Amino acid sequence: MKSGKMKRDKKPVEIERDVLIRYVYAKLSEAPELAKKLTEINGQELKYRRVYFRIKKHVTDFLMGEKPGNIENRFLVMPGLRGVGKTTLLFQIYNYLRKENIQENRILYFSADEIKTYLGADIKDIVDVFIREVHNTSVVGLDKKLFILVDEAHYDREWSSVGKILYDQSKEIFMIFTGSSALSLEMNVDAARRSKREMVFPMNFSEYITLKYNIFPPKGMAESLREFIFRPKTFFGYASKNENLMKKNLIKLRKPVDKVFEEFLCVGGFPISLYLSKTDVYERIFDMVSRVIEKDVFSLQSFTSDTRNTIARILAFLALQKPGEVSDMKLSQKLGTSPTMVRNILHILEKTHLIFSVKPYSGAGKIVRKPWKYYFLSPSIHAALMFKIGMFDEKNREILGLLGENFAASSFFRIKETMGMVTGVFYDPEEGGVDFILQKGERLIPVEVGIGKKTKGQIKKAIERYNSPYGIVIHGGEKIEIKGNIVYIPIITFSFL
């Protein structure tokens, strides 16, 4: 069995320049129709995810020109799991540029996967043809703004070097590179310094009800909750005020908000859930998982073809077990493979962000021999896998509780990855311990999660055990409260984080 990273493919023959020229002109020609196809459904424009507005601001600043800071963020990197809408985002930006009167021949979209598979070409080959043949100049000689939108950039190992060189040689090129969540791991140090990372995650509840039901959270809602979690007494008033405003907005749902939240947990993580039936959503998510296995996993590391089934079975086991109940040894025994192989597969799956791990808290100098907990990046992935193997019952409160815990874990993971508000997310390895321990500097904050009402016994023990200033209970209550050293947050309120 082979292991280690796949080597970059060598080109067997020099690609004819004519082929590349025809390809680039074809991409420029087909882009308007492709943009229409990928940004509309039944003649209606798809709604914009929040990340679109962040990207759009960078584009607008670039178009405004040489004002301080305006052209610095012209090398954007958009890592994200398949299915979160990265390609749609690229074409929504394409449409925005066309509305800003940028000519079609100045916006090039292409997929690195496509050029590698069908042409054996690299990103630099395509960009060179675009600049030299379409615009009759060199990178250094450019005197007009060009836009290069590269999908699936991780299929070219040198993508970040190309981005760095273009960034250094011209202030007239705006680039967006999308790819798997491992994209940022493959970036060289020089490129990382020059680029702006905009990670694209599955939708949270706030974005889901905004896009599906046109209900907007109060301004500053997420910020007030984040601050409340880490400084509860200081930000209680701010968070409580926003919670009350949110409740007024949710009246417009005209259906029980807890049912809408359960709907979100089951299917609402991906943009397709805004337009398709539940069964169709699950089929699409399952297809996405299969593509992650077939394409992304094998682009990160070479395995034998037999390993595909092992990877799929590991994901099925993770979906069927409670987090923390599956050890490497237990999995290897069930699958008839080595613990090393299991660990290797789990590590690669984490790189794709299909799953992520939460480790047991050990403290300074301690070693805890407990299995890591694995969660899916969105509870919708968990639900889709259970649905596919016939084990999903949306009325089962235990299953909803697991999805709720998965949602909380992914929310904390997102905060850690994008905002740096916590230095670590762990779980409590003690018998009957709490679900999570957030580490912020020297402080440890225990967190217990549940759809239903929660008792305070576990959290009190954890506060004492870890010498914590307070603990958090995320539960099925009605309003945020502070009782002694316990902070209570309704799971609906928490979902606006």
N, C-alpha and C positions, 0 to 999 in steps of 0.2 A: 504494500500500500504506500502511495506517495503522500508526503505531507509537506508543509511549508508553503510559502506564497508561490503563486503561479508566476513563472517568468514571463516577461513581456514578449509577445509574439514578434518574431522577426519577419520582415516583409520578404516573401520568397522571390519576388521580382520587383523591379522599379515600376511604380504605377505610371501609366501613360498620362501625361499632362492633360490630354484631351478628355480623358475619362473624368478627371477631377473637375475640369472646367464645366463639362456638361452637368455634372452632379450639382455643383454650386448654383448654376443658373436654374436648374430644376427646382432646387430648394427655395430659391427666391421667388420663382413663379408659382409654386404650389402653396406658399405660406398663407396668402389671404384666404383661400378656401379651407385650409387646415385650421386656421384661426377661427373661422366661422363654425366649423364642425365641432371644435373642442371647447368653445366658449358659449355655445347655445344649446338649448334642448327644446324641441318643439317650437322653434322660432323665438324663444325667450332667452335673454342673456342669463348665463349662470351668475349667481350671486358671488360677491367678492369675499374671500376669507380675509381675516385681519392682517395676515402677513402681506397680502397684496398692497395694502396702503403703506406699509413700511418700505417695501420695494419701490413702489411708485414715488415715494418721497426722494429716494436716492436718485431715481431717473430724472425727476423734475429738477433737483439740485444740479445734476450734470447738465441738463439742457440750459439752465440759467447761466452757466459759464463760470468764468474765473473769479468768482467771489470767494472770500476766505472759507475754506472747508467744503465748498460746493462740489469739487471734482475729486475729492479724496476717496470717497466710497464708490469707485467705478469698477471694482473687481469684487463681485458678490459671489458668495458660495452658499448654495441652498441644499444642505443635506436633509434627507428625510426618507421615511419608510415609503415603499411603493403604495400607491392608492391615496396618498394624502393630498394630491392635487398639484404636484409640482409642474407638470407639463401644461396643465390648464393655466396656472399662474404665469408661465412664460408667454403664452399666447394672449392672455389678458394684458400683459405688458406690451406685447406686440400691437394689440389694438389701440392701447393708449398712445403709443408712439405714432401710429398712423393718424389718430385724431389730432396729434400735435404737428401734423404735416411733415413728418419724417418720411422720406421716399421709401418705397418698398425695397429698392436695391441697396439701401443702407442698413437693413435689418436682416441678419442671417440667423436662421434657426436650423440646427441639425442635431442628430443624435450620435454620440460617440460609439454607441453600440452598433448602430447601422453602418457607419463608415468602416468600423473594424471588421464586421461580419461580411459585408458585401464587397468592400473595396480594398480591405487590408491597409487602410489609410489611417493617418493620425490627425489629431485636431490641428496641429501646426500645418499639415499639408493643406487642409481645407481653408484655414485662415489665410495662408499665403496666397492661394488662388483668389480668394475673395478680395483681398487688398490689391494684389498685383494685376489680376486679369479683369476684374469688374470695375475697379476704381483707378487702375493705371498708375499706381504709385507704390511706395514702400511704406512700412509702418512708420518710420521716422518722418517721411515726407507728407503724411496725412494732413490735410487742411480742412477737413469736415468731419463731423461726428458720425461714427459707425457704432452699430450695436450687434454684439455677437452673443447669441443665446444657445448654450450647449447643454443638451439633455444627456443624462446617463454618462457624465464625464468620467466616472470611475473606470470605464472600460479602456481608457487610455491612461497608463501609469504616469505619463509625463504631463498630465493636464495642468497641474499646479505650476510647473516650470514654464509652460506656455503662457499661462495667465500672468506670472511674474514678469516675464520678458516683455509682453505686450504692455503691461502697466508701466514698466520702466521706460519703454521706448516712445510711448505716445500718450498724450493726455486727451486724445480725441476718440479713444475706444472705450465703450462701456461694455462690460462682460458679466454674464451670469452663468455660473456652472451649477447644474443640479446633479444629484446622484444619490446613491444609497447613503445611509447614515454613517457609513465608514469613510465617507468622502473626506471629512476633516482629519481623520487619522492618517490619511495618505498624503497630506499636504506637507511640503517641505517648509522649513523654518522661515526662509525668506518670503515665500508666498503667504504664509500665515500672517506675517507682519503687515503685508500690503492689502490683504483681503478683508472684507467684512462678511462675517458669517451670519446668516439668517436661517436658523433651523426651522423646518416645517414639521410640526407635530400633528397627530390626530386632533380632531376638534374636542374642546371641552364643552361642558354643558352650556356655559354662557354663549359661546359661539353657535352652538347647535340651535338654541331657541331664537337667537338673533336671525339666523339664516332661514330657519324653517317656519318660525311663527312671527317674525318681525317684531320681537320684543327685545328691547335694549336694556342692558344693566345700567344702573346709575353711574354717572361719571366718577371714576376713582374707586369703583367697587372692588376690583381685584387688588389694587394697591392697599386699600384700607384693610382688607382681610389678611394680606401678607404681613403687614405691619402689626396687626392684632395678634397673629400667631406668635410673633417673636417679642412683642412688647404689649401684652394684653391690657394692662392697667392704663397705659398711656393712650392707647388707640381704641379703647372700648367705645367711647362716645361716637367717634368717627365711623367705626364699623357698624355700630348699632343703628345709626342714622341711615346709612346706606342699605342696611338689611331691611329697614321699614319701607324705604323707597322702592326697593326691589319687590317686596311683597305687593305693593300697589300695582306695579307694572305687571306682575304675574297674574293678576285678576283677569287681564285681557286674554289669557289662555283659554278661558271658558271650559276648562276641563281640570280635573285634580292635578296639581303640580307634581305630586308624588308619582302619579302614573306617567306623566311626561318624563320625569327623571328616570324611571325604570325603563321606559322606551329608549331613552338616551343610553343608559348602561348597556342595553341589549344590542342596539344597532347603530347608535348615533356618532360613532367615532370618526367616520369617513364621509366625505362630501356626497358620495353616491346615496347615502341614507336620506338625503333631502328630496330625492326624486324617485326612488325605487321601492318596491315592496320589501318586506322583511326577508322573505325567502330569497329574492334576487340579491339583496344586500349580502346575505350570508354566502351565496354562491360566488359573488364577486370577491368577498374577503378571502374565501378559501382559495380562489384562483390566485389572488395576490400572494398568499402564503406559499402556494406551489411555485410561483415565479421567483419568490425570494430564495427558495431552496434551489431551484434550477439555475437561476442566473446569478444572484448576488452572493450566495454562499460559495458557489464554485468559482466566482471571480476573486474571492478573497483567499481561498485555499483549495488545492486540488484533493479530491477524494476519489475513491473508486465508485463506479456507478451503483454498486450495491449499497453504498452509504446513504443514498437518497432515501431509501425506505427506512433506514435507521433514524435519520433526521426527522422524518415525518412521524415516526412512532414516538420519538422523544417529545415532540410537540403535543401529541395526543395524550401522553402520560401527564405532561404538565397541565393540560387542560382539565384532566379528570381528577387530579389530586389537589388537596389543599396545599397552599404554599408551605414549603418547609418539610413536607412529608416525603419528598423524593430526594434521596441521596444519590451520589454518583454510583456507589456500590450497588444500591437497590436497582437503579436503572440498568446498570451493566448486567446484573443477574437476569433481569426480566428480558433484556434484549439479546442476551448471549454474546455480548461484546465486552471489550476491556473498559475499566474505569477511565483509563487514559483517553480512549476514543470518545467516551461520553463527555468528559471534561473539555476535550478539544472541540466537539460539536457545539456544546453550550457556549463556549467562548466565542466561536464564530457567529452563532445566532445572536449573541449580545452585540457583536460588532454591527450587525445589520439593524439593530434596535427593534427587531421583532419581539425580543424579550429583553429584560434587564434583571439584574440580581440585586438582592438586598442581603447583606452579610450579617451574621450575628455580632452583636456588640461585645467586644472583648476587654476593652480597657487597656491601660498601659501595661505592657509586659505579660499579659495573659494570653493563653491560647485556648480557644473554644472549639472543640471538635463537634460542631453541629453543621448540618447541611445548609447551604445557601438557599434562600427563598428566591424563586423565579416568578416574575410577573410578566404579563403581556403589555406591550406599550399602550394598548387601549383595551378596555374590558370588552369591546365589540369583537376583538380577535378571539378572546377567550370564549365568548358566547358562540361565535361562528364555528369554532372547532368542536365545541360540545354538540352543536346542532348537527354538524356533518356526521358525527358518529352516533347520533340518535340519543344523546344523553341530556339534552337541554329542555328544561321546563321553566318557562318564565314566571310561573306562579309559585315556584318553589322558593321559599324565603331563604333557605340556606344557600341556594345558588345565587340569589340576588345579593346576599351578604358577601359572598366571595367576589362578585363583580364590584360591589361597593369598596371592598378592601383593595381590589386591583386598581380601581379608579383613584383612591387616595394615594396608593403607592406611585402610580404614574404621575400624579400631580406633584408629589414631592420630588420625584425624579426630574421632572421638567424644571422645577424651581432650581434644583441643584445644577442642572446642565446649562441653564440659560441666564440665571441671575446671580448665582454664587451666594445666595442668602443662607445656605447651610453648607457646612464643610463635610457632612456625611449623613447618610440615611441608613439606619441599621434596624434590626429587629431584636427584641428582648429574648435571649436564649434560655432564660429561667423557666422552669415549669409553670405553666399558666401565666406567662409573661405577656406584656402588652404587644400590640401589633408592630409598632415602630418606635424608634428612638431617633430624634433629630439632634444632630450635633451642630452647634453654632459656637465656634471658638471653644472655650472650655465648658460651656453649658451643655447639658443634656436635657432634652425635652421629650418625655414619654408621650406616646399618642395611642389611643385605643379607638378602633373604628367599628361601626355597626349600623345596619339599616334600622334596626329596632331600638328600643330604649336600652340604655347601657347602665349597668351598676358601676359604682365608683370604687369597688374593692380592688380591682387589678391596678387601676391608675394610682391609688394611694400607696400601694406596696412599691410600685415602680418609682414614684417620687422619692420615697424614703430610701430605696435601694441605691438609686443613682444620685442622691443628694441634689435633686432638681428643684429649682425655684417654684415650678408649677408643672402640671400635666394637662393634656388636652384630651377630651372625649368628643369624638365626632359621632353623632347619633341621630336618631329620628325625632328629635325635639322640634320646638317651634321657634326658639330665638336664642341668640348668643347670650351667655351668662357667665359670670365669674362667681363661684362659690368657694370661698376660702382660697386654697391653692389649686383648684381645679377649674379649667376653662372648658365650657360646653359650647360646641358649635354644631348647629343642625347640618346634616349632610347636604341638604339643598343649598344652604348658605355657603358651605364649604365649596360646593361645586362651581361657584363663581370665581374661584381663586385664579 
